[in-house]
Amino acid sequence: MGKKLKNTGLVGLGVVAGIAVSLQFSAMAQKPVEQPLPLEELRQLADVYGLIKSDYVEKVDDKKLLTEAISGMVASLDPHSAYLDKRAYAELREGSQGKFVGLGIEIGESEDGYIKIVAPIEDSPAWRAGIKPGDLISRLDNTPVKGMSLEDSVKKMRGEPHSKVSLTVLRKGEPAPLVFQLTREEIQQKSVKGKIVEPGYAWLRIAQFQDPTVDDLAAKISELYQQDPKLKGLVLDLRNDPGGVLQGAIGVAAAFLPKDAAIVSTNGQLSDSKQIFYGRAEYYAVHNESDALAKLPAAIKRIPLAVLVNSGSASASEIVAGALQDYKRAQIIGSQTFGKGSVQTIRQLTADTAVKLTTARYYTPNGRSIQAKGIVPDLAVDEYADGDGLNALRPREADLDKHLVNERDQEGVHARHEEPEEQLRLVAQEKKTQAARIRQQRRLPAAAGAQPSQGLACAGGQSGNQTGPDGPAGN
């Protein structure tokens, strides 16, 4: 047995050493290796690998062990770094392109533990089947959704094109549950909506920052000016926008700021993470195409602008709000934003897998760090007429385990970390209790105060591209 364990350990050490060499060469491709690899820790990893192979109650596949080791190593860094397997990587690419295979519904949590339909996407399978806002999904393919996370429910609703899924829906006024048999298909989602709310005033909504967002924004602004050439004011709605690709945020801010204005800067270990991004097409044209903003009406640079934010506004949303605030171009209205001020870079490992790695922090044009702090609005406004509701109780970046500190405000952050673990647990529990109490008193669904999910993976770019957030809830 001892010889077997020793041999298994040696095999494990060989596998780990091979991985270590690969990692070393990969690291060298990114930056010079300053210190040798920690051989003692690698031996411990090999020993554990050998023990699992020889002693665990069941046989464990080598690939599974090593993949999970990589996943755990990356996930231990911060809430937004992650190993992307084949499915997760495909979903990320789909989400950043504004398309995905699914049912075409925007969902959120309900106070009863069901999945609430916020809205079906026009001309999607859900829209054509008659799914309505306010419907509650109680079962997915006969699996109860109570206790199921939004992320898990999204995974169950997504799948291969032309595959089918059954939704059991509770609808107010209907005596019995409704059952819908839906066929998944590719959904093309517009990230920008807008309309004239009254003569002279328009509303623009960005749901998520994707590759097509700048083009969609330019098209929608042009459409609004065609409807009303004498616009006197514009509302940019970024509430519950979890962020997305960096280029989208730069382009949106550039649409309203002077030509070539600095939009955001980043700082990290790598030389290419120490950058300033300007409002020029080279920084926001994702595929080096023509400048979508070039033909916008000149008045868009001067029109009075209000930006709506809340604690669900994160990363790319905060970049836009922070830039417009620093230049005093807009009034930021609402509540303090999420505080997700870190850059994730997608590093492709194989044709189907990648690592999403936090590589830098974001800073506004005036040098303010967004991380774990967010954007404080110029005008604090409650989300509802009778108070802030659940908004103040939502977790923010600073509440997430292993979040990066705001290095320009570390004293307060360190004080937070020094709180006893039990006290932090009690505070979190109190937040949940207060949230439940408010929902019960006001009879507001949780989705009204929670970030909705469109069934999309987090927005992201291709290998080496910078991306914004997973979003507050890690969609």
N, C-alpha and C positions, 0 to 999 in steps of 0.2 A: 504493500500500500504506500509505504514511504517513497519507494522508487517511482511508483506511478505518479504520486503527487509532485515529486521532484521533476519528473519528465514533463508533466503538464505545466508546471510552473515555468520550465525552460521554454516550452512552446509559447506560453503566454508572454514571456519576456521577449522572445523573438518577434512575436506579433507587435507588441507594444514598441519595441525598439524600431521596428520597421515604420510604424506610425510616427514615432518621434522623429526619425530621419526625414520622413515626408513633411512633417510639420515644420522641421527646421528649414528645409529648402523653401517651403511655402513662405515662411516668415522672412527668409532672406530676400525673397522676391519682393516683399512689401517694404522692408527696412532692414538695416544691418542688425545682426544678432549681437547684442551687447554682452550677454552672459551665456555660458554653456547651459545646456538643459539639466534640470535637477535629477540626477541619476538615482539618488536614494528614493525619491518619491515615485519615479518610474518603476523601480523595483517593487515598491509596495503595490502599485497598480497591477503589476504582473503577478504578484503573489495573490492578490484578491481575485484576479482573473482565474488563476490556477485553482484556487479554492472553490470557486463557483463551478468550474468545469468538473472538478473531482468530487465535491461533497454535496452540491445542491440536490434537493430531493428529486428533481427532474432534469433531463438534459436541456441545456439552453443553447440556442443557435449562436455561433460565434458572431455573425453579422449583427444579430440583435444586441448582444452584449456591448460590442464596440460602438454601435450607433447610439445606444442609450448613454454610453459613457461620454460621447461627444456632445450629445444633447444636454446632458446634465452639466457638463463643464461650461458650455456657453450660457445656459439658463441661469447659472449661479452668479453671473456677473451683474445683471440688472434686470428690471422687469421687461425690457424691450429687445434684448439680444436673444436670439433663438436659432436653433438648427432647423432648417426647412427641409423636410423630406419631400419625396416626389409630389405628393398631393398638396402640401402646404406651399411649395414653391410654385406650382402651377396656379394655385388660387391667388397667390400674391401677384403674379404677372397678370392674371385676368382682371383682378381688382384695379390695378394701376391703369389698365387700358380702358376702364369703364365698361367692361362686359364680364359676364359670368354665366355659368350654366346653372339654372335653378328655376324657381317658380315665379319670381318677380314680385316679391312682397317686402315691404319695410316693416320690421317687427320690433317689439319692445316687451318688457315684462309687464304683467298685470298684477294687481294687488292680491289676486286669488291664486297666484302661482302658475297661471296659464300663460300662453304666448299671445300677446295682443297684436293685432294687425293695425299698424299705424296707417299704412296706405298701400294699395297695390300699384305697381308700376304700369303705366298705360300700355295697352296692347300686349301684356304679358299673359302667360297661362292663367295666373291667379285673377287678373283683371277680366279676361274673357269668360272665366268660369263664374264670375259674379261674387268673388270675395270682396268684402266691404270693410272700410275703416271701422274699427271698434269690435270687429269679430274676434273671438277668442279661440285659439287652437287648443283643444284638449288632448288630442292624440295625433301622433304621426305614425302611419302604418301600424295602427293598433297599439303603439307604445305610448303610455301616458306621459305627458310632458311636465307634470308637476314634479318639481325638484330637479328638472333638467336645466342646465345653464343655456343662455342664449347661444353661446358658441357651439355647444353640442347640438342644439336644435337646428342651427344653421347648417352644420355638417350633414345632418340627416335630410335636410331639404335639398341640399345640393347633390349632384351626381353626374352621371353620364347623359349626354343628349339623348332624348327620346325614351329615357327610362321613366317609370311611373312612380308616383307616391300618393298615398291616401291621407287626406286631412279631415279630421273630425272637428267641426266648428260649432261653437256655441254662439248664437246670435240673439240679441235682445228682441223680445217679441215673438220668438219662435218657440213652440212648445217642446220641440225635440231637437237633439243635435243634428246638424247637417253634415253629410259626408260628401267630400269632393275628391274625385279621381283626377289628378293633374299629371300632365306629361312635361318633364323638364325640357327646357330648350335654352339656347343662348339668349341672354337678355342684354340688350344695349341700353345702358343707362346714361342719361344726361345728368351731369353733375351740377348744372346751373339752371335755375328756374327764375322767372321774373314776370312782372306784370305792372301795368299802370294802376295804382290804387285809387287815385283821383286825379283830376286834371292838374298837370304840372309836377306830379310826384310818383315815383316808381319804387318798386321793391325788388331786390335781387337776392336770391338765396343760393348759397353754395353748400351742397350736402357733403361733399368730400372732394379733396384735391386729387385729380387724376391726370393722366397724360393729356386727354382732350380738354381739360378745364379752361385753359387760356383761349382756345378756339371757341369753345362754347360760350365763354363770357363775352368775347368780342361780338359774336353773332347775336347774343341776346341784347347787349347794349345797343347795337345798331338797330335791332328790331324795335326796341323801346323808343328810340329817337324817331323812327319812322312813324310810330303811332302818335308821338307827341314831341314835335321838334323844339318845343319851348319848355323842356323840363326845368323845374326850379329846385328840385331836391331829390336825393336818392338815399334809400336805406339798403345797406349791405348786411344781410342776415347770416351770421356765422355761428349761431347757436347750435350746440350739439354736433358741430362739424369736427370729426376726430382728426382731421388733417389729411396727410397723403404725400404725394411727391413734391419735393422742394421746388421744382421748376414751376409748378402750378401756383404756388404761393408767391414766388417772385413776379410772375406775370400778372397776377391779380393786383398786387400792390402797385406794380409799374403802370397799370392802366390809369391810376388816379394820381400818380406822383409826377413831378417834373422829369423830363428825359434824363436818363443816365443816373438817377438818384441811387444812392446806396440803399439796399433793401434789408440785408441781413449779413452778418458775418459769422464765421465758425472758427473754432479753435480746438485742436486735438493734438495727438502725438505725431501723426504723419504730416509731412510738409504740405501735402495737398489738402489737408483738413484745416489749414490756416488760410482762410480765404475771405474776401469780401465779394458779395454778389450784388450786381448792379441791375438796374431796370433796363437792360438791353436784351435784344432778341437772342444773343448768343448764350444768355443765362436762362432764358425761359422757353425757348423753342426746343421741345423735347427731341425732335428728330431732324433738327437743323433745317426746318422748312421755313417758308416765308414768314415775315413778322405779322402775326394775326392782329396786333394792336395798331399797326401803322395807319389803318384807314378809319380809326375811330374818330368821332366828332371831337374837335378841339375842346369843346365845352366840357367834356368829361373830366378834364384836368382841373376845372374850376367849380364844378357844381357842388353846392353844399352837400356834405356826406355825413351820415350817421351809421355807425357799425354796431350791430347787436351781438353781444357775447354772453356766455354763461360758463358755468363750471364744466360743461361738456365741450367747450371750444378748446381744441388742443393743437399743439405743434404748428403745422402749417397755418392754421387759423390764427394762432398767436403771433406768428411771424407777420402776417398781414396787419393784424390789429396793432402790433407794436410799432411797425414802420409808419403806418398812418398816424398813430398817436405822436411819435417822435417828431414828425414833420408838421404836426398840428394841422394835418389835412382833414381830419375827421374827428367827430366826437364819438368816443367809445362809450357805449351805454350798456348797462346790465350788471353782471356780477363778476367777481374775479375768475379768471380763466383757469384751466386745468393745471398748467405749469409743466408741460412736457417739452422741455427745451433741449433735447438731445437729437443728434443726427444718427440714423441707422444706415449703414452701407451694406449693400448686398454683394457678397463675395461668392461667386459660383464655385462649387467643389467638383461636381460632375455635370453631365448634361441635364440631370434631373434634380439635383440637390444643391443647396447653398447654405451659407451662414449669414444671418442678419446680425450685424455687429455694430454696437454703439461706438462711433469713432470720433465724435466731437460734440461740443455744446453750441447752441445758438445764442446770438446776441442781437439786440435791436440796433438800429443805426447809431443811437447814442451810447451804445456799449452796455446796455442793461442785459443781464442774464435772465433768460426766461425760466431756466430749470428750477423746478420745485417751488416756484414763486408765481409764475404766470403774469398776466397783464391785469393791472388794476384799472377798472374803467374810470373815465373822467366823470361820469355821472352814474352813481349806483342806483339801480332801479330793480325792485322786486319783480319776479316773473309773473306774479299774480296780484290782482288788486288787493287781496286781503293778506299779503305777505309773500315771503320768499318760497314757501312750500318746502319741497324736498331738496331744492338746489343747494342750500347751505349744508345739507347732510351728506351729499354725495362725496365719495372718496376722490381725492385729487392725487397728483403725482407724489406730493410729499407724504401721502398716506401709504404709498405702495412699499412693500418690503424690498430692500436692497436698492432703492432709488438713488440716483446720483445726487450729491449735495450741490447747492448753489454756492460755488466757491467764492462769490463776492458777498455772501451773506452767511458764512459758515457758523458764526458764533451762535446764532439762533437755532440753526439746524442741529448743531452738536448738542445743544441743550435738549432738543426734542429726543435725540437718540439716547440721552442719558436717563430718560424716564424709565422706571421699572417696567419690565415686560408685562407684568400683570396689570399695571395701570393702563398701558396701551391697549391691552385686550379689553378691559372694562370700558374704555372710551369708545372703542369700535363697536362693542355690544350696545352701548347707550345710543350710538348713532342709529343702529338698526332699530332699536326700540322706539326712538323718537320718530323715525321715518314711518314705521308701522302705525304709530299713534296718529300722525298727521294724515296718513292716507285714510285711516278709519274715520277720523273726524271730518275730513273734507270730501271723502269718497272720491278721491282723485286716483286714477290708475297710476301705477308706478311708471308706466311708459311716458307719462306726461312730464316726469322729472328725470327720467333715465335716458341715456343715450340710445337712440334707435340703431338697429343694425339692418343693413340692406342685404344681408346674406353675402357680403363681400369679405374676402380676405383683406388684411391690411394693405393699403396702397403701397406700392413700391416700384423701384426701377429695375432695370436689368443689371447685370453684373457690374459692380463698380459705381452704379448710380446712387446718389444720395436720396434718402426717403425720409419723410416725416414720421408720424407716429403709428403705433398700433391703435392709437386712440385710447381714451380714458378707460374703456372697458377691455382693451386688448382685442378688439375685433380682428 
